[in-house]
Amino acid sequence: MAESGDTGLTPGLEAAWGLRERPAKGPRPGLSVHRIVEAAVAVAASEGLPAVSMGRVAKELGASTMSLYRYVASKDELYVLMQDAAIGSPPDPPPPGTGWREALARWTWAQREMFRRNLWVLHVPVSGPPVTPNSVAWWEAGMAAMEATPLDEGAKISVVLLLGGFVRNETRIMADILAAAAATGDAPEQVMGRYARALRLLADPERYPSVARAVAAGIMDGPDDPDHEFRFGLERLLDGVQVLVERLDG
């Protein structure tokens, strides 16, 4: 393990790795990085990420705003630590003998479920590669799923990034649809139904023939399986990875 001061990380991120437990000077008794992050996550979970500020978190903890800065350097750093706390540890490795494709599928589905439990995490800006314990653990788990393949390390990272981006995009779209439904008091099916009815009126078959055919076929009303789009997209992505694996195996 790297010694504190050798990592290039801020004190708050070093604390997340267990390299630093207290600020350099002037700690307030009872405060810790863990308590600050826990309070911030509670605010985000109940009111959304925009409600989180250093002042708001300090109020929740009964502390001054400035005292928090002895533990967490900035709100951006707090966001990173909150995200790490929310995503938690990746799932246990699959049973021995599990193929790479099934292992990657399990990893991807688990990541989707994690985001769906913590939708506010999708609004945390991505500021760089993973630098926190749990994010690196998820990265490790994704790459380990491909250990038996002929992919080199660069290709494995690319696959992890591809699948991770797919999960974030699909989950955020669904979260936006749910938010729109909640704002109107309607079920998601009703929101999609209104959209389909509008398209039936707007999509002139002469100008938008492909869209008009899809609307007429009932596609825009939404599939019976709410996981259909995610399953379809994941399978197609894994098909692409399989082509690469088979090419290298050949």
C-alpha positions as a printed Julia matrix, in Angstrom:
250×3 Matrix{Float64}:
   0.0     0.0     0.0
   1.24    3.48   -0.82
   2.22    5.73    2.03
   0.2     8.89    2.68
   1.71   11.72    0.68
   2.93    9.48   -2.17
  -0.39    9.1    -3.96
  -1.0    12.6    -5.25
  -4.53   12.38   -3.83
  -6.21   14.93   -1.61
  -6.46   14.17    2.13
 -10.13   13.24    1.78
  -9.42   10.66   -0.92
  -6.46    9.33    1.03
  -8.82    8.87    3.96
 -11.14    6.85    1.74
  -8.23    4.48    1.06
  -7.42    4.25    4.77
  -4.17    6.19    4.4
  -5.27    9.11    6.54
  -7.8     9.22    9.35
  -7.72   12.78   10.67
  -6.98   16.2     9.22
  -3.53   17.62    9.72
  -4.64   20.09   12.38
  -7.61   21.47   14.21
 -10.04   18.53   13.97
 -13.5    18.95   15.42
 -14.23   16.04   17.81
 -16.86   13.75   16.33
 -16.3    14.78   12.72
 -14.79   12.4    10.18
 -14.75   11.92    6.43
 -17.12    8.98    6.91
 -19.68   11.01    8.85
 -19.53   13.9     6.39
 -20.01   11.59    3.4
 -22.8     9.68    5.15
 -24.71   12.89    5.84
 -24.22   14.12    2.27
 -25.46   10.82    0.81
 -28.58   11.03    3.0
 -29.34   14.51    1.63
 -28.8    13.39   -1.97
 -30.95   10.3    -1.52
 -33.88   12.25   -0.11
 -33.65   15.54   -2.06
 -31.33   14.97   -5.02
 -27.72   15.9    -5.71
 -28.37   19.67   -6.22
 -29.45   19.88   -2.57
 -25.97   18.89   -1.41
 -23.67   21.72   -0.38
 -20.95   22.02    2.21
 -23.19   24.36    4.19
 -26.15   22.0     4.09
 -24.06   19.01    5.16
 -22.5    21.04    7.97
 -25.98   21.94    9.18
 -26.99   18.28    9.2
 -23.95   17.5    11.35
 -24.31   20.48   13.65
 -20.91   21.78   12.61
 -19.55   24.9    10.94
 -19.06   24.86    7.2
 -15.38   25.69    7.5
 -14.77   22.7     9.78
 -15.79   20.35    6.96
 -13.0    21.68    4.76
 -10.44   20.22    7.15
 -11.66   16.78    6.06
 -12.98   17.3     2.51
 -11.2    19.77    0.23
 -14.19   20.82   -1.91
 -17.72   19.98   -2.95
 -16.33   18.24   -6.03
 -14.27   15.95   -3.82
 -17.31   15.37   -1.64
 -19.23   14.25   -4.74
 -16.51   11.71   -5.55
 -16.56   10.34   -2.01
 -20.36   10.22   -1.99
 -20.35    8.29   -5.24
 -17.87    5.78   -3.86
 -20.0     5.24   -0.76
 -23.16    4.78   -2.82
 -21.82    2.31   -5.38
 -20.41    0.05   -2.67
 -18.51   -3.12   -3.44
 -19.03   -5.04   -6.68
 -20.82   -8.41   -6.56
 -18.91  -11.52   -5.61
 -17.09  -13.24   -8.45
 -19.19  -15.76  -10.38
 -18.71  -19.49   -9.73
 -15.59  -21.11  -11.19
 -16.1   -22.15  -14.78
 -18.43  -19.25  -15.61
 -17.74  -18.04  -19.14
 -16.51  -14.53  -19.77
 -19.75  -13.5   -21.47
 -21.97  -14.53  -18.57
 -19.52  -13.01  -16.08
 -19.55   -9.67  -17.92
 -23.35   -9.77  -18.19
 -23.65  -10.33  -14.43
 -21.27   -7.44  -13.79
 -23.23   -5.14  -16.09
 -26.63   -6.04  -14.63
 -25.27   -5.55  -11.11
 -23.98   -2.11  -12.05
 -27.38   -1.2   -13.45
 -29.12   -2.27  -10.24
 -26.65   -0.22   -8.21
 -27.44    2.92  -10.22
 -31.17    2.31  -10.02
 -30.91    2.22   -6.22
 -28.94    5.49   -6.28
 -30.21    7.52   -9.23
 -28.62   10.72   -7.92
 -25.18    9.18   -8.62
 -25.9     9.54  -12.34
 -25.72   13.31  -11.91
 -22.23   13.29  -10.37
 -19.88   14.73  -13.03
 -17.3    12.27  -14.35
 -14.04   14.08  -13.74
 -11.54   11.35  -14.54
 -10.64    7.67  -14.18
 -11.61    5.8   -10.98
  -9.56    6.86   -7.96
 -11.65    5.59   -5.03
 -11.65    2.1    -3.47
 -15.06    0.92   -4.6
 -14.78    2.38   -8.11
 -11.43    0.62   -8.59
 -12.98   -2.6    -7.2
 -15.75   -2.44   -9.82
 -13.13   -1.8   -12.5
 -11.15   -4.81  -11.26
 -14.24   -7.04  -11.28
 -15.09   -6.09  -14.85
 -11.59   -6.8   -16.1
 -11.35  -10.04  -14.12
 -14.44  -11.3   -15.96
 -12.32  -11.32  -19.14
  -9.28  -12.99  -17.62
  -9.65  -16.18  -19.69
 -10.0   -14.29  -22.99
  -7.16  -13.42  -25.39
  -7.94   -9.69  -24.99
  -4.99   -7.58  -23.92
  -5.26   -5.22  -20.96
  -6.03   -2.21  -23.12
  -8.92   -4.02  -24.82
 -10.29   -5.15  -21.45
 -10.31   -1.56  -20.21
 -12.07   -0.48  -23.41
 -14.77   -3.13  -22.89
 -15.28   -2.02  -19.28
 -15.63    1.59  -20.41
 -18.03    0.6   -23.22
 -20.32   -1.38  -20.93
 -20.1     1.17  -18.12
 -21.09    3.97  -20.49
 -24.0     1.91  -21.8
 -25.27    1.31  -18.25
 -25.08    4.98  -17.32
 -26.81    6.14  -20.49
 -29.66    3.61  -20.35
 -30.25    4.09  -16.65
 -30.24    7.88  -16.93
 -32.78    7.81  -19.78
 -35.07    5.6   -17.69
 -34.56    7.87  -14.67
 -35.54   10.89  -16.75
 -38.71    9.13  -17.94
 -39.59    8.22  -14.36
 -38.97   11.83  -13.28
 -41.24   13.09  -16.04
 -43.92   10.65  -14.98
 -43.58   11.67  -11.33
 -43.89   15.35  -12.26
 -47.27   14.71  -13.89
 -48.47   12.09  -11.46
 -48.8     9.57  -14.29
 -47.34    6.11  -14.65
 -44.41    5.74  -17.11
 -46.71    3.75  -19.41
 -49.04    6.75  -19.61
 -46.16    9.08  -20.48
 -45.04    6.78  -23.29
 -48.65    6.4   -24.44
 -49.0    10.18  -24.83
 -45.73   10.26  -26.74
 -46.95    7.55  -29.11
 -50.26    9.34  -29.69
 -48.42   12.57  -30.46
 -46.17   10.81  -32.96
 -49.17    9.29  -34.68
 -50.37   12.82  -35.36
 -46.98   14.36  -36.17
 -45.07   11.68  -38.08
 -46.31   12.18  -41.64
 -45.71    8.84  -43.45
 -44.54   10.75  -46.52
 -41.81   12.57  -44.62
 -41.04   10.09  -41.82
 -41.95    6.69  -43.27
 -39.75    4.61  -40.95
 -41.0     6.34  -37.8
 -44.59    6.12  -39.01
 -44.27    2.36  -39.55
 -42.82    1.93  -36.05
 -45.65    3.95  -34.52
 -48.27    2.02  -36.48
 -46.73   -1.24  -35.27
 -47.13   -0.13  -31.64
 -43.38   -0.08  -30.97
 -43.5     3.39  -29.41
 -46.1     2.26  -26.88
 -43.3     0.5   -25.04
 -42.45   -3.21  -24.72
 -44.2    -5.46  -22.22
 -40.8    -6.24  -20.69
 -39.4    -3.09  -19.02
 -35.9    -4.53  -19.29
 -36.17   -5.2   -23.03
 -34.06   -2.26  -24.22
 -31.31   -2.9   -21.69
 -31.2    -6.61  -22.47
 -31.16   -5.95  -26.22
 -28.37   -3.39  -25.99
 -26.23   -5.5   -23.66
 -26.53   -8.59  -25.85
 -25.53   -6.64  -28.94
 -22.5    -5.17  -27.19
 -21.44   -8.61  -25.96
 -21.92   -9.96  -29.49
 -19.38   -7.38  -30.63
 -16.9    -8.36  -27.91
 -17.39  -12.01  -28.84
 -16.45  -11.29  -32.45
 -13.2    -9.72  -31.22
 -12.47  -12.63  -28.86
 -13.1   -15.2   -31.6
 -10.93  -13.26  -34.05
  -8.03  -13.31  -31.59
  -8.62  -16.95  -30.73
  -8.49  -17.85  -34.42
